[in-house]
């Protein structure tokens, strides 16, 4: 069992999020380019989801 104050938790999560964005943001946190869009549309067409770019599940 570990007790951490709210301010410490908030600051830790904020630092963690900034690190994730700095490390992976360029690759994963960007809008899809034309190649990505084409690949996603082809994948989803094979699944029977014509015209669907992505899903939230």
N, C-alpha and C positions, 0 to 999 in steps of 0.2 A: 504494500500500500504506500502510495506516495502522494503527498499533499503539495500542491504548487499554487501560488497565488494567481489571481486573475491577471494582474499586470504582467507577471513573468510568463504566463501562458500566452497571452496576446503577443508579447514581444517575440517569444520563441517561434510562434506560428508565422508571424510577419517575416522574420529572418529566414525561416525555412522556405516560405513562398518565394521570396526574392531570390534565393539561391536556385530554386528549381527553375524559375523564369530565366535567370542568367545562364544556367547550364543547358537547358533544353528549349528555351523559348524560340530560338531561330528555327529549329527543326519542327517542333510540335505545336507551337502557339502562333501559328501564322495562317493566313487565308490560303486555301488551296490554289496552286497554279494550274495552268491549262493541262499539264501532264497528270497531276493529281486528280483533277476533275474527270478526265477521260478514264483513268484507271478505276475510279470509284463508280462511275456510271456503268462501265463494263461489268464490274463485279456485281453490282446490284441488278443489272439486266439478267445475268445468269441466275440470280436468285428469284427472278420473276417480279422484280420491283422496277418496272420501266419508268424512267425519268426521275428516279429518286436519288438524290445526291448523298444523303446520309440519314441516320436515324438516331434517336435519343435513347434507345435501349441498349 
